[in-house]
């Protein structure tokens, strides 16, 4: 296994992700200014010592909003990934363990779920329950379920054909006992990498939902909402769009590099082939 310090992607991605997470956690107790504080007198101020990234059309401090937006985006992404993995992994494991009509039912259900992207799912949920961060979590989480189910099923089917699993089956172990004791521990690395990938995609989805007004609602800041607000002032104050866009890009880049580094670290075959 490659030493962690030799994986550039892992170090860079882990550092970026840790910084974004630290910013979100710090925003729980401190921001330079209250993220929702309106100060019309200082609206659209340029970056300065007083306001590091300037202010928006309502005089709110952009850096404080970026910090609070990190908390919002990471919270939505975390819950969405937990929903997707919490339901998708057991479904994928069940499909691989039982096979037959159970496998067909689970796979056809995932095909159906893929027909409804997160945005369309959010529109349907919003029509029933109204817009909000909770509905964004639910919509993105539902979209993640078939992803984790398919990844789990594919990885589990590959492991179930290995000799040590056949030996366990020959000694009388049941299919579910084999799944819990042998298969799931051996596909945990694959699932961990998938978590980082889906986390990055969930941040993008959350930003998209907030941009169209279906995610986190004002006055609480979110990166997607900041992009939506900035489009009116794109020529007068273009930095208003640059900063939240850079935050989304940096967070997604860090998570993708982290996932790539974890894949290299946890898969010895990839390490030897490079």
C-alpha positions as CSV (number, residue, x, y, z in Angstrom):
1,X,0.0,0.0,0.0
2,X,1.3,3.4,-0.9
3,X,2.3,5.6,2.1
4,X,-0.3,8.4,2.6
5,X,2.3,11.1,2.4
6,X,3.3,10.0,-1.1
7,X,-0.1,10.5,-2.5
8,X,-0.3,14.1,-3.8
9,X,-4.0,14.0,-4.6
10,X,-4.7,12.7,-1.1
11,X,-2.7,15.4,0.6
12,X,-4.0,18.2,-1.5
13,X,-7.6,17.0,-1.5
14,X,-7.5,16.3,2.2
15,X,-6.1,19.7,3.0
16,X,-8.7,21.6,0.8
17,X,-11.5,19.5,2.3
18,X,-10.2,20.1,5.9
19,X,-10.0,23.8,5.3
20,X,-13.6,24.0,3.9
21,X,-14.8,21.9,6.8
22,X,-12.9,24.1,9.3
23,X,-14.5,27.2,7.8
24,X,-17.9,25.7,8.1
25,X,-17.3,24.7,11.8
26,X,-15.8,28.1,12.7
27,X,-18.9,29.8,11.2
28,X,-21.0,28.1,13.9
29,X,-19.3,30.3,16.5
30,X,-17.7,33.2,14.6
31,X,-17.9,35.2,11.4
32,X,-16.4,38.7,10.8
33,X,-19.9,40.1,10.6
34,X,-23.3,38.5,11.1
35,X,-24.0,36.8,7.7
36,X,-27.5,38.3,7.5
37,X,-26.7,41.8,8.8
38,X,-27.9,44.4,6.3
39,X,-25.8,47.6,5.9
40,X,-27.2,49.5,3.0
41,X,-24.7,52.4,3.5
42,X,-21.8,50.1,2.6
43,X,-23.5,48.1,-0.2
44,X,-21.4,46.8,-3.1
45,X,-18.2,47.8,-1.3
46,X,-14.9,46.6,-2.9
47,X,-12.7,44.1,-1.0
48,X,-10.9,46.0,1.8
49,X,-9.4,45.5,5.3
50,X,-12.9,46.0,6.7
51,X,-14.6,43.6,4.3
52,X,-12.1,41.1,2.9
53,X,-14.3,40.1,0.0
54,X,-16.5,43.2,-0.2
55,X,-20.2,43.4,0.4
56,X,-23.3,42.5,-1.6
57,X,-26.2,44.7,-2.7
58,X,-27.6,44.7,0.8
59,X,-24.3,45.6,2.5
60,X,-23.8,42.1,3.9
61,X,-20.2,40.9,4.3
62,X,-19.4,38.4,1.5
63,X,-16.7,36.6,3.4
64,X,-19.1,36.0,6.3
65,X,-21.7,34.7,3.8
66,X,-19.2,32.4,2.2
67,X,-18.4,30.9,5.6
68,X,-22.1,30.5,6.5
69,X,-22.7,29.1,3.0
70,X,-20.1,26.4,3.5
71,X,-22.0,25.3,6.6
72,X,-25.2,25.2,4.6
73,X,-23.8,23.3,1.6
74,X,-21.9,20.8,3.7
75,X,-24.9,20.1,5.9
76,X,-27.2,19.5,2.9
77,X,-24.5,17.3,1.2
78,X,-23.8,15.3,4.4
79,X,-27.4,14.4,5.1
80,X,-28.1,13.7,1.4
81,X,-25.1,11.3,1.3
82,X,-26.1,9.6,4.5
83,X,-29.6,9.1,3.2
84,X,-28.3,7.7,-0.1
85,X,-25.7,5.4,1.5
86,X,-28.0,4.4,4.4
87,X,-30.6,3.1,2.1
88,X,-28.6,2.3,-1.1
89,X,-25.9,0.1,0.5
90,X,-28.4,-2.3,2.2
91,X,-30.4,-2.5,-1.0
92,X,-27.3,-3.3,-3.1
93,X,-26.1,-5.9,-0.6
94,X,-29.6,-7.5,-0.5
95,X,-29.7,-7.7,-4.3
96,X,-26.3,-9.3,-4.5
97,X,-27.0,-11.8,-1.7
98,X,-30.5,-12.9,-2.8
99,X,-30.2,-12.6,-6.6
100,X,-33.2,-13.7,-8.7
101,X,-36.3,-11.7,-8.6
102,X,-35.0,-9.6,-5.6
103,X,-32.0,-8.5,-7.7
104,X,-34.2,-7.7,-10.7
105,X,-36.6,-5.7,-8.5
106,X,-33.9,-3.6,-6.9
107,X,-32.1,-3.0,-10.2
108,X,-35.3,-2.0,-12.1
109,X,-36.2,0.3,-9.2
110,X,-32.8,2.0,-9.4
111,X,-33.4,2.4,-13.2
112,X,-36.7,4.1,-12.4
113,X,-35.0,6.4,-9.8
114,X,-32.4,7.4,-12.3
115,X,-35.2,8.7,-14.6
116,X,-35.9,11.5,-12.1
117,X,-32.8,13.7,-11.5
118,X,-32.3,15.6,-8.2
119,X,-33.7,18.9,-9.7
120,X,-36.9,17.3,-11.0
121,X,-37.3,15.4,-7.7
122,X,-36.9,18.6,-5.8
123,X,-39.5,20.3,-8.0
124,X,-42.0,17.5,-7.2
125,X,-41.2,17.6,-3.5
126,X,-41.4,21.4,-3.4
127,X,-44.8,21.3,-5.1
128,X,-46.0,19.2,-2.1
129,X,-44.1,20.5,0.8
130,X,-42.6,23.9,-0.2
131,X,-39.0,24.9,-0.9
132,X,-36.3,24.6,1.7
133,X,-33.0,22.9,2.7
134,X,-34.7,19.9,4.1
135,X,-36.4,19.2,0.8
136,X,-33.1,19.6,-1.0
137,X,-31.5,17.1,1.3
138,X,-34.4,14.6,0.6
139,X,-34.3,15.1,-3.2
140,X,-30.5,14.7,-3.5
141,X,-30.6,11.8,-1.0
142,X,-33.2,10.0,-3.1
143,X,-31.1,10.4,-6.2
144,X,-28.0,9.0,-4.3
145,X,-29.8,5.8,-3.3
146,X,-29.6,4.0,-6.7
147,X,-26.0,5.1,-7.1
148,X,-24.9,3.4,-3.9
149,X,-27.2,0.4,-4.5
150,X,-25.5,-0.2,-7.9
151,X,-22.0,0.4,-6.6
152,X,-22.6,-1.9,-3.7
153,X,-24.1,-4.7,-5.8
154,X,-21.3,-4.6,-8.4
155,X,-18.5,-4.7,-5.8
156,X,-20.2,-7.3,-3.7
157,X,-20.8,-9.6,-6.7
158,X,-17.1,-9.5,-7.5
159,X,-16.0,-10.3,-3.9
160,X,-18.6,-13.1,-3.5
161,X,-16.7,-15.1,-6.2
162,X,-13.4,-15.0,-4.3
163,X,-12.1,-18.2,-2.6
164,X,-12.4,-17.1,1.0
165,X,-16.1,-16.4,0.5
166,X,-16.6,-19.8,-1.2
167,X,-14.8,-21.3,1.8
168,X,-17.1,-19.6,4.2
169,X,-20.1,-20.7,2.2
170,X,-18.8,-24.3,2.3
171,X,-18.5,-24.3,6.1
172,X,-22.3,-23.5,6.3
173,X,-22.3,-19.8,6.8
174,X,-25.5,-18.1,5.6
175,X,-25.6,-15.6,2.8
176,X,-26.3,-12.6,5.1
177,X,-23.6,-13.7,7.6
178,X,-21.2,-13.8,4.7
179,X,-22.3,-10.4,3.5
180,X,-21.8,-8.8,7.0
181,X,-18.6,-10.6,7.9
182,X,-16.7,-10.9,4.7
183,X,-18.2,-9.0,1.8
184,X,-19.0,-5.6,3.2
185,X,-15.7,-5.2,5.0
186,X,-13.9,-5.9,1.7
187,X,-15.9,-3.4,-0.3
188,X,-15.7,-0.6,2.3
189,X,-12.8,1.1,0.4
190,X,-15.0,1.2,-2.7
191,X,-17.9,2.7,-0.8
192,X,-15.6,5.2,1.0
193,X,-14.4,6.5,-2.4
194,X,-18.0,6.7,-3.7
195,X,-19.0,8.7,-0.6
196,X,-16.4,11.4,-1.5
197,X,-17.6,11.5,-5.1
198,X,-21.3,11.7,-4.2
199,X,-20.5,14.4,-1.6
200,X,-19.0,16.5,-4.3
201,X,-21.9,16.0,-6.6
202,X,-24.3,16.8,-3.7
203,X,-22.6,20.1,-3.2
204,X,-23.1,20.9,-6.9
205,X,-26.7,19.8,-6.7
206,X,-27.4,21.8,-3.6
207,X,-25.9,24.9,-5.3
208,X,-28.1,24.3,-8.4
209,X,-31.3,23.9,-6.3
210,X,-30.5,27.0,-4.2
211,X,-29.8,28.9,-7.5
212,X,-33.3,28.2,-8.8
213,X,-34.9,28.9,-5.4
214,X,-35.6,25.3,-4.3
215,X,-32.8,24.9,-1.7
216,X,-31.8,26.9,1.3
217,X,-34.1,29.9,1.6
218,X,-33.2,33.5,2.5
219,X,-32.1,35.2,4.6
220,X,-29.7,32.3,5.4
221,X,-26.8,32.4,2.9
222,X,-26.0,29.6,0.5
223,X,-23.5,29.5,-2.3
224,X,-26.1,28.8,-5.0
225,X,-28.3,31.6,-3.7
226,X,-25.3,34.0,-3.7
227,X,-24.8,33.2,-7.4
228,X,-28.4,33.8,-8.1
229,X,-28.3,37.2,-6.4
230,X,-25.0,38.1,-8.1
231,X,-26.3,37.7,-11.7
232,X,-28.2,41.0,-11.6
233,X,-24.9,42.8,-10.8
234,X,-22.6,40.7,-13.0
235,X,-21.3,43.8,-14.9
236,X,-21.3,46.2,-12.0
237,X,-19.8,43.9,-9.4
238,X,-18.5,40.7,-11.1
239,X,-16.7,39.6,-8.0
240,X,-20.0,38.8,-6.3
241,X,-20.3,35.8,-8.7
242,X,-16.6,34.9,-8.6
243,X,-16.3,34.3,-4.8
244,X,-19.2,31.8,-4.4
245,X,-18.4,30.2,-7.7
246,X,-14.8,29.8,-6.5
247,X,-16.0,28.3,-3.2
248,X,-18.1,25.7,-5.0
249,X,-15.3,24.8,-7.4
250,X,-12.7,24.6,-4.6
251,X,-14.9,22.3,-2.4
252,X,-15.7,20.0,-5.3
253,X,-12.1,19.9,-6.5
254,X,-10.9,19.1,-3.0
255,X,-13.4,16.2,-2.6
256,X,-12.6,14.8,-6.1
257,X,-8.8,14.9,-5.3
258,X,-9.5,13.3,-1.9
259,X,-11.5,10.5,-3.6
260,X,-8.9,9.9,-6.2
261,X,-6.2,9.8,-3.5
262,X,-8.2,7.4,-1.4
263,X,-8.7,5.1,-4.4
264,X,-4.9,5.1,-5.1
265,X,-4.2,4.5,-1.4
266,X,-6.7,1.7,-0.8
267,X,-6.5,-0.2,-4.1
268,X,-3.0,-1.9,-4.2
269,X,-3.6,-2.8,-7.9
270,X,-3.8,0.8,-8.9
271,X,-0.8,1.7,-6.8
272,X,1.3,-1.0,-8.6
273,X,0.1,0.0,-12.0
274,X,1.3,3.6,-11.7
